[in-house]
């Protein structure tokens, strides 16, 4: 009796999962620099559990650029399960390395080199496209590194805290973190990809209409919906690797908070929105 009941229950779960998978909508994720890294970990970990979630691209600034690289690498090697494992292993390395006397300036680079293969991420056949934002240390101009421009140096530069650490040299220019995700344009798409921003706190985000107009009457392209998941107990993660000790228990507590926030967002079923109306061509977080 128990075996048959369990089988029917399991079949029902699979049927529901398959039904939800049929309604998958591609999502572009943006990781803001003010979000705590472990909070981002939790949100990503929960989203990878969701059958209706399909990641198409990820853009990141700050420490989130490192996590984005680890996520992309894990997905390329082992799908969702590989991505979750890669993120967990990365954070264990962060916690363990914080106990050593290693030079903090080289700590992140060392952990990153242990956690990813940059060539695997740069592979054009990869299902997920990665972009990282860094600011020119001399001009403050934001540069988006993507495709063949991606490198360990670019990812480390994106995560480098301005003025607290030396900028990273790339092709003769100096870069560090604090790339502003608000400068990203709204993504027009024939299939209406959603954009999900993971941030430390609610931010006002206004982006121009994709065709250069801000008026609803003249907007010829409907904008993709933009959403945000933010930390209701905001603690900036910018100086994460400057702390003398990063406790594993504290990290997992923050991760679990991120999972809960993602769960709340998923429960609202905002991925069911097909597109933002033209009047919202100047989108904002909600």
C-alpha positions in Angstrom: 0.0 0.0 0.0 2.7 2.5 1.0 4.7 1.7 -2.1 1.8 2.2 -4.4 0.8 5.4 -2.7 4.3 6.7 -2.9 4.5 5.9 -6.6 1.3 7.7 -7.3 2.5 10.7 -5.3 5.9 10.7 -7.1 4.2 10.5 -10.5 2.0 13.4 -9.5 5.1 15.5 -8.5 6.8 14.7 -11.8 3.7 15.5 -13.8 3.4 18.9 -12.0 7.1 19.6 -12.6 6.8 18.7 -16.3 3.7 21.0 -16.6 5.6 23.9 -15.0 8.6 23.2 -17.2 6.4 23.7 -20.2 5.8 27.2 -19.1 9.5 28.1 -18.7 10.4 31.7 -19.5 14.0 32.7 -20.1 15.4 35.1 -17.5 18.4 37.4 -17.6 19.9 37.9 -14.1 21.7 41.0 -13.0 23.8 41.0 -9.7 24.2 44.4 -8.1 27.4 45.2 -6.3 25.7 46.2 -3.1 24.2 42.7 -2.4 26.0 40.5 0.1 27.6 37.6 -1.7 26.1 34.9 0.5 22.6 36.4 -0.1 23.2 36.2 -3.8 24.3 32.6 -3.3 21.0 31.8 -1.6 18.8 33.4 -4.2 20.7 31.6 -7.0 20.5 28.3 -5.1 16.7 28.5 -4.8 16.2 29.6 -8.4 18.2 26.6 -9.7 15.6 24.4 -7.9 12.7 26.0 -9.8 11.5 24.0 -12.9 10.0 27.2 -14.5 13.3 29.1 -14.3 15.6 29.1 -17.3 18.7 31.3 -17.2 19.7 32.8 -20.5 22.3 35.4 -19.4 23.9 36.9 -16.3 25.5 40.3 -15.8 27.3 41.1 -12.6 29.2 43.8 -10.8 31.1 43.8 -7.5 31.7 40.5 -5.7 28.7 39.1 -7.6 30.9 38.9 -10.7 32.9 36.1 -9.1 29.7 34.2 -8.2 28.3 34.7 -11.7 31.5 33.2 -13.1 31.2 30.2 -10.7 27.5 29.8 -11.6 28.3 29.9 -15.4 31.1 27.4 -15.0 29.0 25.0 -12.9 26.1 25.1 -15.4 28.4 24.4 -18.3 29.8 21.3 -16.6 26.9 19.8 -14.8 23.7 21.7 -15.4 21.7 22.9 -12.4 23.2 20.4 -10.0 26.7 21.3 -11.1 26.0 25.0 -10.6 24.7 24.4 -7.0 27.7 22.3 -6.2 30.1 24.8 -7.7 28.7 27.6 -5.7 28.8 25.6 -2.4 32.4 24.6 -3.1 33.4 28.1 -3.9 32.0 29.4 -0.6 33.7 26.7 1.4 37.0 27.8 -0.2 36.2 31.4 0.8 35.5 30.4 4.4 38.5 28.1 4.7 40.9 30.5 3.0 40.0 33.3 5.4 41.7 31.4 8.2 45.1 31.5 6.5 47.7 34.2 6.3 47.6 34.4 2.5 48.0 37.9 1.1 44.4 39.3 0.8 45.3 41.0 -2.4 45.8 37.6 -4.1 43.2 35.6 -2.1 40.3 36.2 -4.4 42.3 35.4 -7.5 43.6 32.2 -6.0 40.1 31.0 -5.0 38.7 31.9 -8.4 41.4 30.0 -10.2 40.6 26.9 -8.1 36.9 27.3 -8.8 36.5 27.9 -12.6 38.0 27.3 -16.0 37.8 30.6 -17.8 38.0 29.0 -21.2 34.9 26.9 -20.4 33.0 30.1 -19.6 34.2 31.9 -22.8 33.1 29.0 -25.0 30.6 30.4 -27.4 28.5 27.2 -27.2 27.8 27.8 -23.5 24.1 28.0 -22.8 24.5 31.0 -20.4 26.2 34.2 -21.5 28.3 36.0 -18.9 29.1 39.7 -18.7 30.9 41.5 -15.8 31.0 45.2 -15.2 34.1 47.1 -14.0 34.9 50.8 -13.8 38.0 52.5 -15.3 39.9 53.7 -12.3 41.0 56.9 -14.1 37.9 57.9 -16.0 35.1 56.1 -14.0 33.7 54.9 -17.3 32.0 51.5 -17.0 33.2 48.7 -19.2 31.2 45.5 -19.8 33.5 42.5 -20.3 31.9 39.7 -22.2 32.7 36.8 -24.6 36.4 36.9 -25.6 37.1 39.8 -23.3 36.3 37.7 -20.2 39.4 36.8 -18.1 40.3 36.1 -14.5 41.7 39.6 -14.4 38.4 41.1 -15.5 36.4 39.2 -12.9 38.8 40.1 -10.1 38.7 43.7 -11.3 34.9 43.8 -11.0 35.2 42.5 -7.4 38.0 44.9 -6.4 36.9 47.4 -3.8 37.8 50.9 -5.1 40.5 52.8 -3.0 40.8 49.9 -0.6 42.6 47.7 -3.1 44.8 48.5 -6.0 43.1 48.4 -9.4 43.7 45.6 -11.9 45.5 46.3 -15.1 43.8 45.0 -18.3 45.2 45.8 -21.7 47.0 48.8 -20.4 44.1 50.3 -18.5 43.3 50.1 -14.8 39.9 48.8 -13.6 38.2 48.1 -10.3 34.7 47.4 -9.1 31.6 49.5 -8.5 30.2 49.2 -12.0 26.7 50.7 -12.0 24.0 48.2 -13.1 21.6 51.1 -13.6 23.5 51.9 -16.8 22.4 48.7 -18.4 19.7 49.2 -21.1 16.3 47.6 -21.0 16.5 44.4 -23.0 14.1 44.3 -26.0 13.4 40.8 -27.0 11.1 39.0 -29.4 10.6 36.3 -26.8 10.4 38.8 -23.9 13.1 37.7 -21.6 12.5 38.7 -18.0 15.2 40.6 -16.2 15.7 39.7 -12.5 18.0 42.0 -10.4 19.4 40.7 -7.2 20.4 43.6 -5.0 21.2 44.5 -1.4 18.4 47.1 -1.0 15.5 48.5 -3.1 16.8 50.9 -5.7 15.2 53.3 -8.0 16.1 52.1 -11.5 15.0 54.1 -14.5 16.1 52.9 -18.0 15.4 54.5 -21.3 13.0 53.0 -23.8 14.9 50.6 -26.1 14.2 52.8 -29.2 15.5 55.9 -27.5 12.1 57.4 -26.5 10.6 57.7 -23.1 7.0 58.3 -24.1 4.5 55.5 -24.2 2.9 56.8 -27.4 6.1 56.7 -29.4 7.6 53.5 -27.9 7.7 51.0 -30.7 9.3 48.2 -28.7 7.6 46.7 -25.6 10.0 46.4 -22.7 10.8 43.1 -21.0 9.6 42.9 -17.4 12.1 43.9 -14.8 12.0 42.5 -11.2 14.1 42.7 -8.1 14.9 40.5 -5.1 16.5 42.5 -2.4 17.8 41.7 1.1 15.4 42.9 3.8 18.3 42.8 6.2 20.7 44.6 4.0 24.4 44.3 4.8 26.8 45.3 2.0 29.1 42.6 0.8 31.7 45.0 -0.7 34.3 44.4 2.0 33.6 40.7 2.4 37.2 39.5 1.8 38.7 42.3 4.0 37.3 40.7 7.1 39.8 38.6 9.2 37.4 35.6 9.5 34.4 34.5 7.5 32.4 32.1 9.5 30.7 29.3 7.7 27.6 29.4 9.9 27.1 33.1 9.3 27.5 32.5 5.5 24.9 29.8 5.4 22.5 31.9 7.6 22.7 34.7 5.0 22.4 32.1 2.2 19.2 30.7 3.7 17.8 34.3 3.9 18.4 34.6 0.2 16.6 31.4 -0.4 13.6 32.6 1.5 13.5 35.8 -0.4 13.6 34.0 -3.7 10.9 31.6 -2.4 8.7 34.6 -1.7 9.3 36.1 -5.1 8.5 32.8 -6.8 5.3 32.5 -4.9 4.1 35.8 -6.4 4.4 34.1 -9.8 5.8 37.2 -11.5 7.3 35.1 -14.3 3.7 34.7 -15.5 3.8 38.3 -16.8 4.4 38.0 -20.5 5.6 41.6 -21.0 5.5 45.1 -19.5 3.0 47.4 -21.2 4.5 50.2 -23.4 3.6 52.8 -20.8 6.3 51.3 -18.6 9.1 51.7 -21.2 10.9 53.6 -18.4 10.9 50.6 -16.1 11.8 50.6 -12.4 12.4 47.9 -9.8 9.3 46.6 -8.1 
